[in-house]
Each structure stands twice: as structure tokens, then as C-alpha cells.
Amino acid sequence: MKRLLSIFACALAASSLQAEPPLKPVDWIKPEIDTVNPRFFYFSSACRPFGLVNLSPDTQPDKTWKSGYRYYDQKIECFSHIHGWQIAGLPVMPVTEKTDVDNYASKFSHDDEIIKAGYHKVLLQDHAITAELTSTPRVGFHRYTYPTDQSARIILDLGRKLMDHEMIKPVATLREDKMAVEGSTTMGPSGRRKKEFTVYYIAEFSKAATAVGDWEKGKVVIDFGKVTEPVLMKVGLSYTSLEGARKNLKAELPHWKFDDTIQDSYDHWNDWLSRISVEGGTDAQKTKFYTDLWHAHLGRRLVSDVDHSYADNTGAETRIFKGKRPHYNFDALWGAQWSLNVLWPMAWPELMDDFADTMVNIYKNGGMIPRGPSGGNYTFVMIGDPATSFFSAAYHKGIRNWDKDAAFKGLMRNAFPGGIRDHAGYETQDYSNGGGMSYYVNRGYVPLKIPKSKGGHRQGAAQTLEYSYQDWCLAQLAKSLKREEEAALLTKRSDNYKNIWDPETQWIRPRNMDGSWHEPFSPINDKGFTSPGFVESASAIYTFYIPHDLQGLAELFGSTEAMSAKLSSNFEKSAPDRFIAAHGNHATSWVDYENQPSTGMAHVFSHIGKPWLSQYWVREVHTKTFSDITPDGGYNGDEDQGQMGALNALMAIGLFDMSGGAAQDPKFDILAPTFDKITIKLNPDYHKGGEFTIIAKNQAPENRYIQSAKLNGKAWNSFQFSFSDFAKGGTLELELGPKPNKKWGVE
């Protein structure tokens, strides 16, 4: 009998262990990471991939920086539906009849809070209301559980300032059946988004409502009386019309099944993230990896309806167009060549199609391929034309469901005076000169202090370097499109970076209007010294910003040894500061992974014959700069709509592309991954290979060096392999060890 009982107990224990299912990718996501002082658009909870609706609590709603949901704040001010690049809107708050409608913020505690991808639950302590939030792509869904002894109310505060712009022209009407409020609210202009932008809404309720107050200033208060069951609210949004909001609501959320919608969101995110699965590694590494992937699909926002209609503001008046694909709002893609351009084509190539199509449509509507479109218009954020690397990467990775002739024509216009490059940062649409393209074309570089120029980021050395790389990207696309004349011209111009190389100091250096070197000069800003010429960075960083011709840069240094020594020195000097500078002080660091210009630096070594140094420094950056999974760190305060998440995910996978994918034959750089096995599911609509698998043998924190490699069973001694091989599917096997093998990867 004892033996039988023992067997039964063991079986029961085994059954209990087997009953615990493994965590899915979505289960590893931790939205709280780096929420101490984020940007307004950073935090997400009740959101789908690129959702037009990003329904999340705001503890600091009226700033762009250090705003939105801040983890250590004591009160929730409101729940707003839109957190995007220069767009925000529709703050709401559940309250009771005892609440002061002009001071309705509430204390909350993380002990009473659940935050997941697609779901947020929190107790509003001052109101004794439990708020739950979820969403579809274009509809916010609320469930509020009220105290039973007070009338339940909801405030739609349409006139409340959000981010850095005023909310104006509020319109609200209680529908005749008293089951919905319909209307619109308009985002006033901001310093970057120069025109107004209107969002239309329909807020439907599960219970009839009564209007409270006059609503004249947009303070829409509705009362449901005393309730014994939760009150549900569905808020459908559209940027085209009230009818568009109605269509979105009907198409995406025709029911009132709140828990089903939470599950749908969970499944949506899990399907999305499961395209890359990992095995091995620590729980912390998995948490950060899947949170990184999550962020890479968050910050940019849908702005089109379910039928692909969207609002365009590039003309004198708002126009409504109907596209063939989803239409997006996003920042400049500045620096995305080393993050999104590499990650998205692996498992989400349809995204590049959608974003390319968006940019082509804006070109057809407004005359330029955009740089940071927001609110249906140009923002001219940052510098240059980052779209060139994006389009070239898309084309050369087989992602081509966009008008290629129109795209090339628009990119060529941007590459000459009067195009997008000629607009310096944050200029108005009717002015261009700060980009200095006439000087770049005629002199081969952009000087400092161009007369009669306007706008921000008018820093000639950085502009020259970025234009040179973008010329090369566009030349690659021109060659593939058989535009030989343009390809030859652009290839020649891609050498313009050499015109600002100072052989005496061996640094990239800005020139003055008369062609002389700017004095005084220092590779970084140190001890109060400021050296101009570089955008949110310094010469110490931008000197290595030659992704298209690192061998040419090595020749300027005199040898790969000299170049490697200087780059190694940069990393050694910045290591005590975790390879970052304080935000806003980017030019004070020798390496700065807090901002985009640095994000290719650790990978440079592979391209000058020293791949083991890339293996070392990439792992150092990955571990020391981006591994934190607490609210206090992880992205260093500026994740820029997923770019830093995408970069860190690539480091964990062990793949990179120095060219930004823009080469005619794009190649992945190979580095040591942090997981035992990575499986990437290829999208069969684009790449027919099924899966690509990376296997790392002897995986351990100390084993960051590649000892040997096999690609599809054959010995592989190059630090690169072609994207075309990746797209066919296959297996990359890596043998790792604690000491560098200086023979592997050197061709």
C-alpha cells in the first residue's frame, strides 16, 4: 500500500509539474521597463501593434519629455487614447458624483495594478473605482467598476492639453438614445507638427447616460446613476470623419465582450512576436528580448481607417484619400538603418511594404518623400533623407509592393536642392536652405553658418556624412532599377565624406564658409568646450559614420590598425559610463548608445578585419547599456519608438547589417547570440524558406567569441552571409568560447 501511495504521489507531482504551461512570447513582455522619465509616446499597455489607439494612463500628460506614464508618480491624471509622434488625444477619467470635475486625478498603487501587452488594470484610490483598459487597433475599450453608493460618471476632457500642444475646437453631442457621445477634438499646432490635426470619436456606453454641466469648454461629463455592474465604454477613433470612426467601431468591436477582447489582444501580440522564438538564456534575457521586440512594433501609429482612408495635410486644406495599404504616422527613421531596417525584414516584411507605401503616397500628395510625417504633413524632424536607406533595403530584400518609379523619383528630388534634405530640422514647409544641398552638390560638403538659413540641426559635418551615405543607398537602388546615369552620379557623391576628413588631426571635422577648418576643434565637447558641426553627437562618433565605405575610411587613417586603435580607445574611454551620455549632452561622450549616430560603432571592427573586437564590444554594450529590466533603466530614457529595442534584439540574436540593408546584395554580420537557439519564421508572401535557425553551442555569459561556424552544414569562415541565403531558410551553427579566435571571420 505504501508503495502504491508513493507511486500515486509521484504521479500527482509529475502531473502538477506538467500542468504548468511554458510561457509564451507575450508573457515575457514587461511594459514597466524604463518608465521613470519616458517620452509621452513611449509607454504602452492597451494597444495593438502600431495601434491608432494606444490607451494608457498618464501621470504627467502635458509634456513631451519626462511625461506620459511615469512609474514613480503618485497620481493618474487621465487615460488618453493617442500617444504618438506629435499626436495625442481624447483623455478620459471615470469618477463619481463626489469628484471635483476640475481636479479629478487619483492616487494609485502598483500593488493594485496589472500591466500587460494589450491590458491595463488599476484601482483609482480616490474614487474607489477599478479601471480596466484594452483595445483593438482603432477602438479603445474600457471597463469601470464603481462603488455602489454613488452615481457613476465619466469625464471626456476634450480641451485638456496633452503633450506639447493645446487641444482646441472640442465638439461633443449626446446621441438621442443617450447611449453614446459623438464628436471631434483638434490638436493645435506644435513646434514640429505645424498644422492642426483633428480626431473624430464615438464613445458608446453599455448603459444610458445623462449629460452633466454645459460642455462648452470640452469638459464632457456624463452620469449613469448608481450602478451595481461595471460600466463599459467603447471609443472608436478616426482622423477622416465621424463616419470613419463609426465604421472602425463597427468593424473592429461590434460586441461588448471585454474579456474576449483582452484575449484577442493577447493572441494578436503573441502571434506577432512568435515569429522569432528563442531557447535558452536567462529569464531576464527573455524578458528584455521580447520587450525589445514589442517596442519595435509600438511607437509608430496607424492613422488610416479600416478601409485605408487617411487624412492628408500637405496641401492648403485637409484632404481625404483612400490608399491600398495601412497608412502611418512616424518620426524621421533617423538611424533606423541599424535597427528597424534590419529587424523588420527578417520576420515582418509587410511592415516595410506598408511604410514605403505611406511615404510614396505622401510624395504623390505633397511633392516630397517625407522625413517624419505627423498629422498628415511634414515635420522636417532631424536631417537628411533617411527614407533612402529604408527604400533601398526594402527593394533589395524583396519587399516591393509600392510604386517603385514614384519612390525613385521622389528620392531623387530629395537628393538635390529644394528636396527634403534641404529642409533643416523643424523648418516650415515653405522654406528650405538650412540643409545646404546647393553647397553639398557644388562643393562636396556642407559648411557651417550658411547665410540666410533657418531651422535646427544646421551642422555641416553631420549633414555631409549622412548625405554621403544616403547617396550611396540611392545609388544602390538606382543600379538595381537600371538607372545607370543616376547611379554613377550618386556613387561619386558618396565619396564626399572625404572632403571633411582632416588628415592632421585624423578626425572628421567641420568646414567654414570659406573652406577653412573650423577652429577651435575637439573630438568631443569637454570641460565647457563646444565644437559645432555634428547633430546630437560629436566628431569622435561621427568619424566612424561611414557605413558604406569603412575600407575607404581605413585608408584615410593610414591602416586598419590605426583606425581600430582609435575606435578601441573611444570604447575604452566610454566604458565607465556604460557607453552613453546624458540625454541632451550627446557630444560629451566618445561613444553614445543613448542616441542613433553611435548605434553602428561596435560593429565597425568586423569590417576592418577584427571581428573578435566587434564580438567583444557588442556584448559589452548589450549587457551594460540595454539589459536592465527594471523601471529605472533598459533604454536609457530615449527608446525612439522602438529603435533601441530593435537594436538590442539584433544584438541578442547575433545579426546586424552595417549597410542598413541598402546594398544590392545585403549581408548580415554574424556575432555571438545570447540564446542557445533562435528560430525566425519567414513570411511566405515574401521569403519562401520557411524558417532560419541560429544554434549557439557552449552558450554562456563568458563565451562571447565565435570559434567556428557552419552555414547549412558547411564550414563558414566569413563574418557575413547574404540575406538571400537567409531568405531561403536554413541553419547557422556557431561554436562559442571565452577567448577570441582571431582566424575566424577574417577573409
VENDA-V608281 format. One record per residue. N is the residue number from 1. SS is DSSP state (2 for helix, 1 for strand, 0 for the rest). PSI is psi as a letter, one per 40 degrees, with the letter a starting at -180 (* if undefined). OMEGA is omega in whole degrees, -180 to 180 (none if undefined). Layout:
# VENDA-V608281
N SS PSI OMEGA
N SS PSI OMEGA
This chain:
# VENDA-V608281
1 0 d 179
2 2 d -180
3 2 d 179
4 2 d 178
5 2 d 179
6 2 d 178
7 2 d -179
8 2 d -180
9 2 d 178
10 2 d 179
11 2 d 180
12 2 d 179
13 2 d 179
14 2 d 179
15 2 d 180
16 2 d 179
17 2 d -178
18 2 d -177
19 2 e -180
20 0 h -176
21 0 i 177
22 0 i 179
23 0 h 176
24 0 i 180
25 2 d -177
26 2 d -178
27 2 d -178
28 2 e -175
29 0 h 179
30 0 g -176
31 0 d -176
32 0 e -176
33 0 h 176
34 0 f 179
35 0 f 179
36 0 d -179
37 0 g -176
38 0 i 170
39 0 i -174
40 0 d -175
41 0 e -171
42 0 d -169
43 0 h 177
44 0 i 169
45 0 c -179
46 1 g -176
47 1 i 171
48 0 i 177
49 0 h 179
50 0 f -175
51 0 h 170
52 0 d 174
53 0 h 170
54 1 g -172
55 1 h -175
56 1 i 177
57 1 i 175
58 1 h 173
59 0 e 176
60 1 g -170
61 0 e -166
62 0 f 174
63 0 i 175
64 0 d 180
65 0 i -180
66 0 f -172
67 0 a -175
68 1 b 179
69 0 h 180
70 0 h -165
71 0 d -174
72 0 e 173
73 0 i -173
74 0 d -174
75 1 i 169
76 1 h -178
77 0 d -178
78 1 i 169
79 1 h 180
80 1 i -170
81 1 d -174
82 1 h 173
83 1 g -176
84 1 a 178
85 0 h 179
86 0 f 174
87 1 i -180
88 1 i 178
89 1 i 172
90 1 g 174
91 1 h 179
92 1 i 176
93 1 h 172
94 1 h -179
95 1 a 174
96 1 i -178
97 0 d -179
98 0 e -175
99 0 h 171
100 0 h -174
101 0 e 177
102 0 e 180
103 0 g -169
104 0 e 177
105 0 i -178
106 1 i 172
107 1 i 176
108 0 i 179
109 0 i 176
110 2 e 176
111 2 d -179
112 2 f -172
113 1 h 172
114 1 h 180
115 1 h 178
116 1 i 174
117 0 h 178
118 0 e -176
119 1 h 175
120 1 h 177
121 1 h -179
122 1 i 175
123 1 h 174
124 1 h -168
125 0 d -177
126 0 d -179
127 0 e -175
128 0 f -179
129 1 h 172
130 1 h -179
131 1 h 176
132 1 h -176
133 1 h 168
134 1 a -176
135 1 i 160
136 0 a -180
137 0 d -174
138 0 e -177
139 1 h 172
140 1 h -177
141 1 h -176
142 1 i 170
143 1 h -177
144 1 h 177
145 1 h -172
146 0 i 168
147 0 i -173
148 0 e -175
149 0 e -179
150 0 i 176
151 1 h 180
152 1 h -179
153 1 i 172
154 1 h 174
155 1 h 166
156 1 h -173
157 1 g -171
158 0 d -178
159 0 e -177
160 0 h 177
161 0 h 176
162 1 i -179
163 0 b -176
164 0 f 178
165 1 i 178
166 0 i 172
167 1 h -171
168 1 i 175
169 1 f 180
170 1 h 177
171 1 h 180
172 1 h 178
173 1 h 174
174 1 h -177
175 0 i -175
176 0 d -180
177 0 e 178
178 0 f -180
179 0 e -178
180 1 i 168
181 1 h -178
182 1 i 177
183 1 a -178
184 1 i 172
185 1 i -173
186 1 h 175
187 1 h 176
188 0 i -180
189 0 i 174
190 0 i -180
191 0 d -179
192 0 d 176
193 0 h -166
194 0 e -177
195 0 i 175
196 0 i 179
197 1 h -173
198 1 h 173
199 1 h 179
200 1 i -175
201 1 i 167
202 1 h 178
203 1 h 180
204 1 i -177
205 1 i 177
206 0 e -178
207 0 i -179
208 0 i -175
209 0 i 175
210 1 h -180
211 1 i 177
212 1 h 179
213 0 a -173
214 0 e 176
215 0 e -171
216 0 d -178
217 0 e 177
218 0 e 177
219 1 g -175
220 1 h -180
221 1 h 179
222 1 i -174
223 1 h -180
224 1 e -174
225 1 a 178
226 1 h -176
227 0 i 176
228 0 e 177
229 0 i 178
230 0 i 174
231 1 h 179
232 1 i 176
233 1 h 175
234 1 h -178
235 1 h 177
236 1 h -177
237 1 i 174
238 1 i 174
239 0 e -177
240 0 d -173
241 0 i 174
242 2 d 177
243 2 d 176
244 2 d 177
245 2 d 180
246 2 d 179
247 2 d -180
248 2 d 180
249 2 d -179
250 2 d -176
251 2 d -171
252 2 d -176
253 0 g -178
254 0 e -175
255 0 a 179
256 0 f -176
257 0 g -174
258 2 d -178
259 2 d 177
260 2 d 180
261 2 d 174
262 2 d -180
263 2 d 178
264 2 d 179
265 2 d 177
266 2 d -179
267 2 d 179
268 2 d 179
269 2 d -178
270 2 d 177
271 2 d -178
272 2 d -175
273 2 d -179
274 0 e 177
275 0 e 171
276 1 h 179
277 1 i -178
278 1 i 176
279 1 i -177
280 0 a -176
281 0 i -179
282 0 i 175
283 2 d 180
284 2 d 179
285 2 d 178
286 2 d 177
287 2 d -178
288 2 d -178
289 2 d -177
290 2 d 172
291 2 d 175
292 2 d 178
293 2 d 179
294 2 d 180
295 2 d -180
296 0 e -180
297 0 f -175
298 0 d -161
299 0 d 179
300 0 i -167
301 1 h 166
302 1 h 172
303 0 e -180
304 0 i 178
305 0 i -180
306 0 d 178
307 0 e 178
308 0 e 172
309 1 i -179
310 1 i 180
311 1 h 179
312 1 h -180
313 0 f -180
314 0 e 179
315 0 a -178
316 0 d -180
317 0 i 177
318 0 h 178
319 1 i 179
320 1 h 178
321 1 i 176
322 1 h -179
323 0 a 178
324 0 e -178
325 0 i 175
326 0 i -178
327 0 h -168
328 1 i 171
329 1 h -177
330 0 i -180
331 0 a -166
332 0 e -172
333 0 f 179
334 0 h -178
335 0 e -177
336 2 e 179
337 2 d -179
338 2 e 180
339 0 c -175
340 2 d -180
341 2 d -179
342 2 d -175
343 2 d -174
344 2 d -178
345 2 d 180
346 2 d -171
347 2 e -178
348 0 f -176
349 2 d 179
350 2 d 177
351 2 d 179
352 2 d 175
353 2 d -178
354 2 d -177
355 2 d 176
356 2 d 179
357 2 d 176
358 2 d -177
359 2 d 177
360 2 d 179
361 2 d 178
362 2 d 175
363 2 d -180
364 2 d -179
365 2 d -171
366 2 e 174
367 0 e 179
368 0 i 165
369 0 h -170
370 0 i 170
371 0 g -180
372 0 g 179
373 0 h 177
374 1 h -180
375 0 f 179
376 0 e -175
377 1 i 178
378 0 i 172
379 0 d -178
380 0 f 177
381 0 i 179
382 0 a -171
383 0 i 171
384 0 a -178
385 0 g -178
386 0 e 179
387 2 d -178
388 2 d 180
389 2 d -180
390 2 d -180
391 2 d -180
392 2 d 177
393 2 d 180
394 2 d -177
395 2 d -174
396 2 e 173
397 0 e 173
398 0 f -178
399 0 g -163
400 0 f -180
401 0 f 177
402 0 i -175
403 0 g -174
404 2 d 179
405 2 d 179
406 2 d 180
407 2 d -179
408 2 d 178
409 2 d 179
410 2 d 178
411 2 d 177
412 2 d 177
413 2 d 180
414 2 d -175
415 0 e -179
416 0 i -180
417 0 h -180
418 0 e 179
419 0 a -174
420 2 d 180
421 2 d -177
422 2 e 177
423 0 h 175
424 0 i -175
425 1 h 171
426 0 e 174
427 0 i 170
428 0 i -174
429 0 d -174
430 0 e -179
431 0 h 174
432 0 h 176
433 0 d -176
434 0 d 178
435 0 e 173
436 0 f -176
437 2 d 178
438 2 d 177
439 2 d 180
440 2 d -179
441 2 d -174
442 2 d -177
443 2 d -176
444 0 e 175
445 0 i 176
446 0 h -180
447 0 i 173
448 0 i 171
449 0 f 176
450 0 h -178
451 0 i 174
452 0 f 178
453 0 i -180
454 0 i 176
455 0 i 180
456 1 i 177
457 0 f 177
458 0 g -175
459 0 h -165
460 2 d -178
461 2 d 179
462 2 d 179
463 2 d 179
464 2 d -178
465 2 d -178
466 2 d 177
467 2 d -180
468 2 d 178
469 2 d -179
470 2 d 174
471 2 d 180
472 2 d 179
473 2 d -179
474 2 d 176
475 2 d 177
476 2 d 178
477 2 d 179
478 2 d 179
479 2 d -179
480 2 d 178
481 0 e 178
482 0 f 176
483 0 g -169
484 2 d -179
485 2 d 178
486 2 d 180
487 2 d -180
488 2 d -180
489 2 d -177
490 2 d 177
491 2 d 178
492 2 d -179
493 2 d -178
494 0 e 175
495 0 e -175
496 2 e 178
497 2 d -178
498 2 d -178
499 2 e 177
500 2 f 172
501 1 h 178
502 1 h -176
503 0 d -179
504 0 d 180
505 0 e -175
506 0 f 172
507 1 i 166
508 1 h -170
509 0 i -180
510 0 i 176
511 1 i 176
512 0 i -180
513 0 d -179
514 0 e 178
515 0 e -179
516 0 i 175
517 1 h 178
518 0 h 176
519 0 i -8
520 0 i -177
521 0 i 172
522 0 i -179
523 0 d 173
524 0 i 173
525 0 h -173
526 0 h 176
527 0 f 176
528 0 e -179
529 0 h 179
530 0 h 178
531 0 h -177
532 0 a 173
533 0 e -173
534 0 i -175
535 0 h 179
536 0 f -176
537 0 a -178
538 0 i 179
539 2 d -179
540 2 d 180
541 2 d -175
542 2 d 177
543 0 d -179
544 0 e 180
545 0 g 178
546 0 g -171
547 0 d -176
548 0 e -174
549 0 f -180
550 2 d 175
551 2 d 176
552 2 d 177
553 2 d 178
554 2 d 177
555 2 d 177
556 2 d 176
557 2 d -178
558 0 d 178
559 0 i 175
560 2 d 179
561 2 d 180
562 2 d 179
563 2 d 180
564 2 d -179
565 2 d -179
566 2 d 179
567 2 d 177
568 2 d 178
569 2 d 177
570 2 d -178
571 2 d -180
572 2 d 180
573 2 d -176
574 2 e -178
575 2 d 180
576 2 d 179
577 2 e 178
578 0 f 175
579 0 f 177
580 0 i 170
581 0 i 176
582 0 i -178
583 0 h -177
584 0 e 178
585 0 f -173
586 2 d -176
587 2 e -179
588 2 e -174
589 0 i 177
590 0 d 173
591 0 h -176
592 0 g 178
593 0 e 171
594 0 e -174
595 0 i -167
596 2 d -173
597 2 d -178
598 2 e -160
599 0 e 172
600 0 e -167
601 2 d -176
602 2 d -179
603 2 e -176
604 2 d -175
605 2 d -179
606 2 d -174
607 2 e 176
608 2 f 170
609 0 e -178
610 0 g -177
611 2 d -180
612 2 d 177
613 2 d 173
614 2 d 179
615 2 d -180
616 2 d -172
617 2 d 176
618 2 d 179
619 2 d 177
620 2 d 179
621 2 d -180
622 2 d -175
623 2 d -171
624 2 d -175
625 2 d -168
626 2 e -172
627 0 e -177
628 0 h 178
629 0 f 177
630 0 i 175
631 0 e -174
632 0 e -178
633 0 a 178
634 0 d 178
635 0 e 174
636 0 f 171
637 0 e -178
638 0 g -177
639 0 e 175
640 0 g 174
641 0 f 172
642 0 e -179
643 2 d -180
644 2 d 174
645 2 d 179
646 2 d 179
647 2 d -178
648 2 d 175
649 2 d 177
650 2 d 177
651 2 d 179
652 2 d 178
653 2 d -178
654 0 f 177
655 1 i 180
656 1 i 175
657 0 h -177
658 0 d -179
659 0 e -175
660 0 e -179
661 0 e -171
662 0 e -178
663 0 i 177
664 0 d 174
665 0 g -176
666 0 i -177
667 1 i 173
668 1 h 165
669 1 i -180
670 1 h 174
671 0 i -178
672 0 h 176
673 0 i 179
674 0 e 179
675 0 i 179
676 0 d -176
677 1 h 175
678 1 h 179
679 1 h -178
680 1 h 178
681 1 h -179
682 0 i 177
683 0 h -174
684 0 e 176
685 0 e -177
686 0 d -174
687 0 h -167
688 0 e -170
689 0 e 179
690 0 c -180
691 1 i 169
692 1 h -174
693 1 h 174
694 1 h 180
695 1 h 179
696 1 h 179
697 1 i -177
698 0 f 180
699 0 h 178
700 0 i -179
701 0 d -178
702 0 e -176
703 0 g -177
704 0 e -175
705 1 h 178
706 1 h 179
707 1 d 179
708 1 i -178
709 1 i 172
710 1 h 174
711 1 h -178
712 0 f 175
713 0 e -179
714 1 i 179
715 1 h -176
716 0 h -175
717 0 e 176
718 1 i 177
719 0 e 180
720 1 i 165
721 1 i -170
722 1 i 174
723 2 d 179
724 2 d 174
725 2 d 177
726 2 d -176
727 2 d 177
728 0 e -176
729 0 i 179
730 1 a -175
731 1 h 172
732 1 h 180
733 1 h -179
734 1 h 173
735 1 h -176
736 1 i 178
737 1 i -175
738 0 e -179
739 0 i -178
740 0 h 169
741 0 g -173
742 0 e 176
743 0 d -179
744 0 h 175
745 1 e -179
746 0 h -178
747 0 * none
